[in-house]
Amino acid sequence: MSSILVIGGDRLGNIIEFLQERGFQEIHHVTGRKSSQTGVKIPTGTHMILVLTDYVNHNLAKTVKSQAKDRELPILFCKRSCSAIAKAFHMTA
């Protein structure tokens, strides 16, 4: 089972279906707007992290980036749109 952590965005809308079509059965989401969310831990079993840059607290993005590096997890940064996410996926393939 493939799992992704999405950071940012109040709602994911059609991004959930987009990620499911790419094989992610488990999608964890943290809105990332509030400064109180900077202590977020990456869930066990996460295979990739997606940070939606236009809807995220900068301190949270920095914390998650550091955790991803420590755990050697791929992390993508892009705007909140399916086309931007598709482009980011394509660039990593």
HELIX and SHEET records of a PDB file:
HELIX    1   1 ILE A   15  GLU A   21  1                                   7    
HELIX    2   2 SER A   35  GLY A   39  5                                   5    
HELIX    3   3 THR A   53  TYR A   55  5                                   3    
HELIX    4   4 HIS A   58  ARG A   71  1                                  14    
HELIX    5   5 CYS A   82  THR A   92  1                                  11    
SHEET    1   A 4 PHE A  24  VAL A  30  0                                        
SHEET    2   A 4 SER A   2  ILE A   7  1                                        
SHEET    3   A 4 MET A  48  LEU A  52  1                                        
SHEET    4   A 4 ILE A  75  CYS A  78  1                                        
END                                                                             
